[in-house]
Amino acid sequence: MDPKLLEILVCPVSKTKLVFDKEHQELISTSANLAYPIRDGIPILLEDEARQISAEEAEKYRKQKA
């Protein structure tokens, strides 16, 4: 994922920055507890396509971001 693109992308639900999970190819919104998929290098920032993540999983990403 291009770091410059990651700087400007925000969660469409919470309007907050996203965390890139390289292993799972997802963009994580820790405030909305959603994980948006990246398919063929393209972030799919649709709420209907995102998977819900647990509060524990979101906290793990928050710590990563800090």
PyMOL Python script that loads the backbone (N, CA, C, O; Angstrom):
from pymol import cmd

cmd.read_pdbstr("""\
ATOM      1  N   MET A   1       0.850  -1.180   0.000  1.00  0.00           N
ATOM      2  CA  MET A   1       0.000   0.000   0.000  1.00  0.00           C
ATOM      3  C   MET A   1       0.889   1.235   0.000  1.00  0.00           C
ATOM      4  O   MET A   1       1.816   1.347   0.803  1.00  0.00           O
ATOM      5  N   ASP A   2       0.602   2.146  -0.895  1.00  0.00           N
ATOM      6  CA  ASP A   2       1.360   3.379  -1.029  1.00  0.00           C
ATOM      7  C   ASP A   2       1.182   4.242   0.225  1.00  0.00           C
ATOM      8  O   ASP A   2       0.055   4.604   0.564  1.00  0.00           O
ATOM      9  N   PRO A   3       2.275   4.574   0.917  1.00  0.00           N
ATOM     10  CA  PRO A   3       2.170   5.376   2.149  1.00  0.00           C
ATOM     11  C   PRO A   3       1.482   6.727   1.938  1.00  0.00           C
ATOM     12  O   PRO A   3       0.773   7.207   2.822  1.00  0.00           O
ATOM     13  N   LYS A   4       1.688   7.338   0.776  1.00  0.00           N
ATOM     14  CA  LYS A   4       1.045   8.636   0.499  1.00  0.00           C
ATOM     15  C   LYS A   4      -0.470   8.469   0.384  1.00  0.00           C
ATOM     16  O   LYS A   4      -1.227   9.324   0.843  1.00  0.00           O
ATOM     17  N   LEU A   5      -0.907   7.379  -0.221  1.00  0.00           N
ATOM     18  CA  LEU A   5      -2.336   7.105  -0.326  1.00  0.00           C
ATOM     19  C   LEU A   5      -2.919   6.847   1.058  1.00  0.00           C
ATOM     20  O   LEU A   5      -4.007   7.326   1.379  1.00  0.00           O
ATOM     21  N   LEU A   6      -2.203   6.099   1.867  1.00  0.00           N
ATOM     22  CA  LEU A   6      -2.660   5.793   3.218  1.00  0.00           C
ATOM     23  C   LEU A   6      -2.835   7.064   4.050  1.00  0.00           C
ATOM     24  O   LEU A   6      -3.720   7.128   4.904  1.00  0.00           O
ATOM     25  N   GLU A   7      -2.000   8.072   3.806  1.00  0.00           N
ATOM     26  CA  GLU A   7      -2.095   9.337   4.538  1.00  0.00           C
ATOM     27  C   GLU A   7      -3.400  10.065   4.255  1.00  0.00           C
ATOM     28  O   GLU A   7      -3.924  10.744   5.138  1.00  0.00           O
ATOM     29  N   ILE A   8      -3.938   9.943   3.047  1.00  0.00           N
ATOM     30  CA  ILE A   8      -5.139  10.711   2.706  1.00  0.00           C
ATOM     31  C   ILE A   8      -6.443   9.924   2.837  1.00  0.00           C
ATOM     32  O   ILE A   8      -7.521  10.516   2.890  1.00  0.00           O
ATOM     33  N   LEU A   9      -6.352   8.597   2.890  1.00  0.00           N
ATOM     34  CA  LEU A   9      -7.570   7.797   3.035  1.00  0.00           C
ATOM     35  C   LEU A   9      -8.098   7.872   4.465  1.00  0.00           C
ATOM     36  O   LEU A   9      -7.331   7.849   5.427  1.00  0.00           O
ATOM     37  N   VAL A  10      -9.416   7.961   4.584  1.00  0.00           N
ATOM     38  CA  VAL A  10     -10.056   7.930   5.897  1.00  0.00           C
ATOM     39  C   VAL A  10     -11.240   6.961   5.841  1.00  0.00           C
ATOM     40  O   VAL A  10     -11.747   6.624   4.771  1.00  0.00           O
ATOM     41  N   CYS A  11     -11.650   6.536   7.007  1.00  0.00           N
ATOM     42  CA  CYS A  11     -12.817   5.658   7.113  1.00  0.00           C
ATOM     43  C   CYS A  11     -14.055   6.441   6.672  1.00  0.00           C
ATOM     44  O   CYS A  11     -14.277   7.551   7.154  1.00  0.00           O
ATOM     45  N   PRO A  12     -14.863   5.885   5.768  1.00  0.00           N
ATOM     46  CA  PRO A  12     -16.070   6.595   5.325  1.00  0.00           C
ATOM     47  C   PRO A  12     -17.136   6.711   6.417  1.00  0.00           C
ATOM     48  O   PRO A  12     -18.044   7.535   6.312  1.00  0.00           O
ATOM     49  N   VAL A  13     -17.030   5.897   7.449  1.00  0.00           N
ATOM     50  CA  VAL A  13     -18.014   5.925   8.535  1.00  0.00           C
ATOM     51  C   VAL A  13     -17.608   6.939   9.611  1.00  0.00           C
ATOM     52  O   VAL A  13     -18.395   7.811   9.981  1.00  0.00           O
ATOM     53  N   SER A  14     -16.373   6.814  10.108  1.00  0.00           N
ATOM     54  CA  SER A  14     -15.931   7.650  11.227  1.00  0.00           C
ATOM     55  C   SER A  14     -15.097   8.861  10.810  1.00  0.00           C
ATOM     56  O   SER A  14     -14.864   9.762  11.615  1.00  0.00           O
ATOM     57  N   LYS A  15     -14.649   8.882   9.556  1.00  0.00           N
ATOM     58  CA  LYS A  15     -13.795   9.964   9.023  1.00  0.00           C
ATOM     59  C   LYS A  15     -12.453  10.055   9.744  1.00  0.00           C
ATOM     60  O   LYS A  15     -11.862  11.131   9.836  1.00  0.00           O
ATOM     61  N   THR A  16     -11.976   8.920  10.256  1.00  0.00           N
ATOM     62  CA  THR A  16     -10.682   8.879  10.942  1.00  0.00           C
ATOM     63  C   THR A  16      -9.671   8.126  10.094  1.00  0.00           C
ATOM     64  O   THR A  16     -10.036   7.418   9.156  1.00  0.00           O
ATOM     65  N   LYS A  17      -8.391   8.286  10.434  1.00  0.00           N
ATOM     66  CA  LYS A  17      -7.315   7.612   9.698  1.00  0.00           C
ATOM     67  C   LYS A  17      -7.452   6.100   9.818  1.00  0.00           C
ATOM     68  O   LYS A  17      -8.046   5.574  10.760  1.00  0.00           O
ATOM     69  N   LEU A  18      -6.882   5.427   8.831  1.00  0.00           N
ATOM     70  CA  LEU A  18      -6.934   3.969   8.766  1.00  0.00           C
ATOM     71  C   LEU A  18      -5.554   3.376   9.026  1.00  0.00           C
ATOM     72  O   LEU A  18      -4.534   4.016   8.768  1.00  0.00           O
ATOM     73  N   VAL A  19      -5.534   2.158   9.535  1.00  0.00           N
ATOM     74  CA  VAL A  19      -4.290   1.431   9.785  1.00  0.00           C
ATOM     75  C   VAL A  19      -4.198   0.309   8.753  1.00  0.00           C
ATOM     76  O   VAL A  19      -5.151  -0.448   8.567  1.00  0.00           O
ATOM     77  N   PHE A  20      -3.057   0.203   8.087  1.00  0.00           N
ATOM     78  CA  PHE A  20      -2.860  -0.829   7.072  1.00  0.00           C
ATOM     79  C   PHE A  20      -2.391  -2.117   7.724  1.00  0.00           C
ATOM     80  O   PHE A  20      -1.376  -2.130   8.420  1.00  0.00           O
ATOM     81  N   ASP A  21      -3.123  -3.199   7.506  1.00  0.00           N
ATOM     82  CA  ASP A  21      -2.739  -4.536   7.962  1.00  0.00           C
ATOM     83  C   ASP A  21      -2.229  -5.292   6.743  1.00  0.00           C
ATOM     84  O   ASP A  21      -3.007  -5.821   5.949  1.00  0.00           O
ATOM     85  N   LYS A  22      -0.907  -5.332   6.612  1.00  0.00           N
ATOM     86  CA  LYS A  22      -0.289  -5.937   5.429  1.00  0.00           C
ATOM     87  C   LYS A  22      -0.601  -7.432   5.336  1.00  0.00           C
ATOM     88  O   LYS A  22      -0.881  -7.949   4.255  1.00  0.00           O
ATOM     89  N   GLU A  23      -0.550  -8.116   6.476  1.00  0.00           N
ATOM     90  CA  GLU A  23      -0.763  -9.570   6.496  1.00  0.00           C
ATOM     91  C   GLU A  23      -2.135  -9.962   5.942  1.00  0.00           C
ATOM     92  O   GLU A  23      -2.248 -10.915   5.171  1.00  0.00           O
ATOM     93  N   HIS A  24      -3.174  -9.226   6.337  1.00  0.00           N
ATOM     94  CA  HIS A  24      -4.530  -9.558   5.919  1.00  0.00           C
ATOM     95  C   HIS A  24      -5.021  -8.711   4.745  1.00  0.00           C
ATOM     96  O   HIS A  24      -6.144  -8.890   4.273  1.00  0.00           O
ATOM     97  N   GLN A  25      -4.170  -7.779   4.271  1.00  0.00           N
ATOM     98  CA  GLN A  25      -4.544  -6.882   3.173  1.00  0.00           C
ATOM     99  C   GLN A  25      -5.874  -6.193   3.470  1.00  0.00           C
ATOM    100  O   GLN A  25      -6.847  -6.307   2.726  1.00  0.00           O
ATOM    101  N   GLU A  26      -5.869  -5.469   4.600  1.00  0.00           N
ATOM    102  CA  GLU A  26      -7.058  -4.737   5.025  1.00  0.00           C
ATOM    103  C   GLU A  26      -6.644  -3.364   5.548  1.00  0.00           C
ATOM    104  O   GLU A  26      -5.513  -3.159   5.989  1.00  0.00           O
ATOM    105  N   LEU A  27      -7.589  -2.435   5.486  1.00  0.00           N
ATOM    106  CA  LEU A  27      -7.437  -1.136   6.127  1.00  0.00           C
ATOM    107  C   LEU A  27      -8.371  -1.133   7.323  1.00  0.00           C
ATOM    108  O   LEU A  27      -9.567  -1.394   7.190  1.00  0.00           O
ATOM    109  N   ILE A  28      -7.818  -0.838   8.492  1.00  0.00           N
ATOM    110  CA  ILE A  28      -8.556  -0.957   9.738  1.00  0.00           C
ATOM    111  C   ILE A  28      -8.978   0.409  10.251  1.00  0.00           C
ATOM    112  O   ILE A  28      -8.164   1.328  10.339  1.00  0.00           O
ATOM    113  N   SER A  29     -10.256   0.537  10.589  1.00  0.00           N
ATOM    114  CA  SER A  29     -10.768   1.715  11.270  1.00  0.00           C
ATOM    115  C   SER A  29     -10.975   1.331  12.727  1.00  0.00           C
ATOM    116  O   SER A  29     -11.900   0.590  13.061  1.00  0.00           O
ATOM    117  N   THR A  30     -10.092   1.850  13.600  1.00  0.00           N
ATOM    118  CA  THR A  30     -10.187   1.490  15.015  1.00  0.00           C
ATOM    119  C   THR A  30     -11.349   2.191  15.706  1.00  0.00           C
ATOM    120  O   THR A  30     -11.824   1.720  16.740  1.00  0.00           O
ATOM    121  N   SER A  31     -11.815   3.308  15.154  1.00  0.00           N
ATOM    122  CA  SER A  31     -12.938   3.998  15.793  1.00  0.00           C
ATOM    123  C   SER A  31     -14.285   3.404  15.385  1.00  0.00           C
ATOM    124  O   SER A  31     -15.230   3.421  16.174  1.00  0.00           O
ATOM    125  N   ALA A  32     -14.384   2.882  14.170  1.00  0.00           N
ATOM    126  CA  ALA A  32     -15.637   2.257  13.719  1.00  0.00           C
ATOM    127  C   ALA A  32     -15.622   0.736  13.898  1.00  0.00           C
ATOM    128  O   ALA A  32     -16.632   0.070  13.670  1.00  0.00           O
ATOM    129  N   ASN A  33     -14.463   0.187  14.311  1.00  0.00           N
ATOM    130  CA  ASN A  33     -14.307  -1.271  14.460  1.00  0.00           C
ATOM    131  C   ASN A  33     -14.655  -2.009  13.172  1.00  0.00           C
ATOM    132  O   ASN A  33     -15.399  -2.990  13.172  1.00  0.00           O
ATOM    133  N   LEU A  34     -14.089  -1.501  12.069  1.00  0.00           N
ATOM    134  CA  LEU A  34     -14.312  -2.109  10.760  1.00  0.00           C
ATOM    135  C   LEU A  34     -12.982  -2.369  10.066  1.00  0.00           C
ATOM    136  O   LEU A  34     -12.015  -1.630  10.251  1.00  0.00           O
ATOM    137  N   ALA A  35     -12.947  -3.431   9.265  1.00  0.00           N
ATOM    138  CA  ALA A  35     -11.776  -3.761   8.454  1.00  0.00           C
ATOM    139  C   ALA A  35     -12.216  -3.788   6.993  1.00  0.00           C
ATOM    140  O   ALA A  35     -13.040  -4.609   6.588  1.00  0.00           O
ATOM    141  N   TYR A  36     -11.647  -2.871   6.215  1.00  0.00           N
ATOM    142  CA  TYR A  36     -11.984  -2.762   4.794  1.00  0.00           C
ATOM    143  C   TYR A  36     -10.993  -3.586   3.976  1.00  0.00           C
ATOM    144  O   TYR A  36      -9.784  -3.471   4.180  1.00  0.00           O
ATOM    145  N   PRO A  37     -11.481  -4.411   3.060  1.00  0.00           N
ATOM    146  CA  PRO A  37     -10.574  -5.249   2.260  1.00  0.00           C
ATOM    147  C   PRO A  37      -9.822  -4.445   1.201  1.00  0.00           C
ATOM    148  O   PRO A  37     -10.273  -3.390   0.755  1.00  0.00           O
ATOM    149  N   ILE A  38      -8.667  -4.974   0.816  1.00  0.00           N
ATOM    150  CA  ILE A  38      -7.913  -4.434  -0.316  1.00  0.00           C
ATOM    151  C   ILE A  38      -7.864  -5.554  -1.340  1.00  0.00           C
ATOM    152  O   ILE A  38      -7.306  -6.620  -1.081  1.00  0.00           O
ATOM    153  N   ARG A  39      -8.450  -5.308  -2.502  1.00  0.00           N
ATOM    154  CA  ARG A  39      -8.499  -6.333  -3.547  1.00  0.00           C
ATOM    155  C   ARG A  39      -7.725  -5.855  -4.761  1.00  0.00           C
ATOM    156  O   ARG A  39      -8.003  -4.786  -5.305  1.00  0.00           O
ATOM    157  N   ASP A  40      -6.761  -6.643  -5.179  1.00  0.00           N
ATOM    158  CA  ASP A  40      -5.913  -6.296  -6.334  1.00  0.00           C
ATOM    159  C   ASP A  40      -5.295  -4.918  -6.167  1.00  0.00           C
ATOM    160  O   ASP A  40      -5.161  -4.166  -7.133  1.00  0.00           O
ATOM    161  N   GLY A  41      -4.914  -4.586  -4.917  1.00  0.00           N
ATOM    162  CA  GLY A  41      -4.269  -3.307  -4.639  1.00  0.00           C
ATOM    163  C   GLY A  41      -5.222  -2.140  -4.510  1.00  0.00           C
ATOM    164  O   GLY A  41      -4.780  -1.003  -4.347  1.00  0.00           O
ATOM    165  N   ILE A  42      -6.521  -2.389  -4.580  1.00  0.00           N
ATOM    166  CA  ILE A  42      -7.514  -1.313  -4.509  1.00  0.00           C
ATOM    167  C   ILE A  42      -8.294  -1.420  -3.194  1.00  0.00           C
ATOM    168  O   ILE A  42      -8.937  -2.436  -2.932  1.00  0.00           O
ATOM    169  N   PRO A  43      -8.234  -0.358  -2.363  1.00  0.00           N
ATOM    170  CA  PRO A  43      -9.006  -0.363  -1.112  1.00  0.00           C
ATOM    171  C   PRO A  43     -10.508  -0.278  -1.422  1.00  0.00           C
ATOM    172  O   PRO A  43     -10.944   0.588  -2.181  1.00  0.00           O
ATOM    173  N   ILE A  44     -11.278  -1.171  -0.835  1.00  0.00           N
ATOM    174  CA  ILE A  44     -12.734  -1.179  -1.010  1.00  0.00           C
ATOM    175  C   ILE A  44     -13.339  -0.522   0.235  1.00  0.00           C
ATOM    176  O   ILE A  44     -13.615  -1.190   1.232  1.00  0.00           O
ATOM    177  N   LEU A  45     -13.537   0.789   0.160  1.00  0.00           N
ATOM    178  CA  LEU A  45     -13.992   1.545   1.328  1.00  0.00           C
ATOM    179  C   LEU A  45     -15.515   1.677   1.336  1.00  0.00           C
ATOM    180  O   LEU A  45     -16.058   2.782   1.332  1.00  0.00           O
ATOM    181  N   LEU A  46     -16.179   0.546   1.346  1.00  0.00           N
ATOM    182  CA  LEU A  46     -17.633   0.493   1.419  1.00  0.00           C
ATOM    183  C   LEU A  46     -18.021  -0.207   2.718  1.00  0.00           C
ATOM    184  O   LEU A  46     -17.513  -1.284   3.032  1.00  0.00           O
ATOM    185  N   GLU A  47     -18.917   0.410   3.461  1.00  0.00           N
ATOM    186  CA  GLU A  47     -19.322  -0.166   4.745  1.00  0.00           C
ATOM    187  C   GLU A  47     -19.891  -1.576   4.569  1.00  0.00           C
ATOM    188  O   GLU A  47     -19.681  -2.442   5.418  1.00  0.00           O
ATOM    189  N   ASP A  48     -20.604  -1.803   3.478  1.00  0.00           N
ATOM    190  CA  ASP A  48     -21.192  -3.123   3.218  1.00  0.00           C
ATOM    191  C   ASP A  48     -20.140  -4.200   2.970  1.00  0.00           C
ATOM    192  O   ASP A  48     -20.399  -5.380   3.203  1.00  0.00           O
ATOM    193  N   GLU A  49     -18.960  -3.809   2.501  1.00  0.00           N
ATOM    194  CA  GLU A  49     -17.881  -4.755   2.201  1.00  0.00           C
ATOM    195  C   GLU A  49     -16.971  -4.994   3.406  1.00  0.00           C
ATOM    196  O   GLU A  49     -16.222  -5.971   3.437  1.00  0.00           O
ATOM    197  N   ALA A  50     -17.037  -4.109   4.390  1.00  0.00           N
ATOM    198  CA  ALA A  50     -16.147  -4.203   5.552  1.00  0.00           C
ATOM    199  C   ALA A  50     -16.613  -5.304   6.496  1.00  0.00           C
ATOM    200  O   ALA A  50     -17.795  -5.638   6.575  1.00  0.00           O
ATOM    201  N   ARG A  51     -15.629  -5.853   7.209  1.00  0.00           N
ATOM    202  CA  ARG A  51     -16.002  -6.835   8.244  1.00  0.00           C
ATOM    203  C   ARG A  51     -15.879  -6.159   9.603  1.00  0.00           C
ATOM    204  O   ARG A  51     -15.007  -5.318   9.823  1.00  0.00           O
ATOM    205  N   GLN A  52     -16.765  -6.543  10.501  1.00  0.00           N
ATOM    206  CA  GLN A  52     -16.751  -6.019  11.861  1.00  0.00           C
ATOM    207  C   GLN A  52     -15.581  -6.646  12.610  1.00  0.00           C
ATOM    208  O   GLN A  52     -15.352  -7.851  12.503  1.00  0.00           O
ATOM    209  N   ILE A  53     -14.838  -5.840  13.368  1.00  0.00           N
ATOM    210  CA  ILE A  53     -13.765  -6.393  14.196  1.00  0.00           C
ATOM    211  C   ILE A  53     -14.127  -6.197  15.663  1.00  0.00           C
ATOM    212  O   ILE A  53     -14.884  -5.292  16.017  1.00  0.00           O
ATOM    213  N   SER A  54     -13.581  -7.047  16.496  1.00  0.00           N
ATOM    214  CA  SER A  54     -13.877  -6.975  17.926  1.00  0.00           C
ATOM    215  C   SER A  54     -13.164  -5.784  18.557  1.00  0.00           C
ATOM    216  O   SER A  54     -12.218  -5.236  17.990  1.00  0.00           O
ATOM    217  N   ALA A  55     -13.629  -5.397  19.729  1.00  0.00           N
ATOM    218  CA  ALA A  55     -12.995  -4.299  20.462  1.00  0.00           C
ATOM    219  C   ALA A  55     -11.541  -4.647  20.783  1.00  0.00           C
ATOM    220  O   ALA A  55     -10.670  -3.778  20.758  1.00  0.00           O
ATOM    221  N   GLU A  56     -11.282  -5.925  21.086  1.00  0.00           N
ATOM    222  CA  GLU A  56      -9.922  -6.369  21.394  1.00  0.00           C
ATOM    223  C   GLU A  56      -9.015  -6.232  20.173  1.00  0.00           C
ATOM    224  O   GLU A  56      -7.872  -5.788  20.278  1.00  0.00           O
ATOM    225  N   GLU A  57      -9.544  -6.621  19.017  1.00  0.00           N
ATOM    226  CA  GLU A  57      -8.775  -6.513  17.775  1.00  0.00           C
ATOM    227  C   GLU A  57      -8.501  -5.039  17.449  1.00  0.00           C
ATOM    228  O   GLU A  57      -7.395  -4.692  17.035  1.00  0.00           O
ATOM    229  N   ALA A  58      -9.491  -4.187  17.633  1.00  0.00           N
ATOM    230  CA  ALA A  58      -9.324  -2.754  17.391  1.00  0.00           C
ATOM    231  C   ALA A  58      -8.265  -2.177  18.316  1.00  0.00           C
ATOM    232  O   ALA A  58      -7.452  -1.354  17.897  1.00  0.00           O
ATOM    233  N   GLU A  59      -8.272  -2.606  19.571  1.00  0.00           N
ATOM    234  CA  GLU A  59      -7.283  -2.115  20.538  1.00  0.00           C
ATOM    235  C   GLU A  59      -5.869  -2.516  20.124  1.00  0.00           C
ATOM    236  O   GLU A  59      -4.924  -1.747  20.302  1.00  0.00           O
ATOM    237  N   LYS A  60      -5.727  -3.718  19.574  1.00  0.00           N
ATOM    238  CA  LYS A  60      -4.426  -4.171  19.090  1.00  0.00           C
ATOM    239  C   LYS A  60      -3.901  -3.231  18.007  1.00  0.00           C
ATOM    240  O   LYS A  60      -2.722  -2.876  18.001  1.00  0.00           O
ATOM    241  N   TYR A  61      -4.786  -2.831  17.090  1.00  0.00           N
ATOM    242  CA  TYR A  61      -4.388  -1.919  16.016  1.00  0.00           C
ATOM    243  C   TYR A  61      -4.120  -0.516  16.547  1.00  0.00           C
ATOM    244  O   TYR A  61      -3.229   0.173  16.050  1.00  0.00           O
ATOM    245  N   ARG A  62      -4.886  -0.084  17.558  1.00  0.00           N
ATOM    246  CA  ARG A  62      -4.633   1.238  18.161  1.00  0.00           C
ATOM    247  C   ARG A  62      -3.231   1.301  18.737  1.00  0.00           C
ATOM    248  O   ARG A  62      -2.535   2.305  18.584  1.00  0.00           O
ATOM    249  N   LYS A  63      -2.820   0.240  19.392  1.00  0.00           N
ATOM    250  CA  LYS A  63      -1.471   0.194  19.986  1.00  0.00           C
ATOM    251  C   LYS A  63      -0.411   0.213  18.891  1.00  0.00           C
ATOM    252  O   LYS A  63       0.652   0.808  19.069  1.00  0.00           O
ATOM    253  N   GLN A  64      -0.689  -0.431  17.766  1.00  0.00           N
ATOM    254  CA  GLN A  64       0.224  -0.457  16.623  1.00  0.00           C
ATOM    255  C   GLN A  64       0.408   0.948  16.057  1.00  0.00           C
ATOM    256  O   GLN A  64       1.508   1.349  15.679  1.00  0.00           O
ATOM    257  N   LYS A  65      -0.692   1.674  16.010  1.00  0.00           N
ATOM    258  CA  LYS A  65      -0.714   3.014  15.410  1.00  0.00           C
ATOM    259  C   LYS A  65       0.067   4.014  16.256  1.00  0.00           C
ATOM    260  O   LYS A  65       0.666   4.946  15.720  1.00  0.00           O
ATOM    261  N   ALA A  66       0.064   3.827  17.557  1.00  0.00           N
ATOM    262  CA  ALA A  66       0.691   4.787  18.482  1.00  0.00           C
ATOM    263  C   ALA A  66       2.192   4.788  18.410  1.00  0.00           C
ATOM    264  O   ALA A  66       2.844   5.544  19.130  1.00  0.00           O
TER     265      ALA A  66
END
""", "prot")
cmd.dss("prot")
cmd.show_as("cartoon", "prot")
cmd.util.cbc("prot")
cmd.orient("prot")
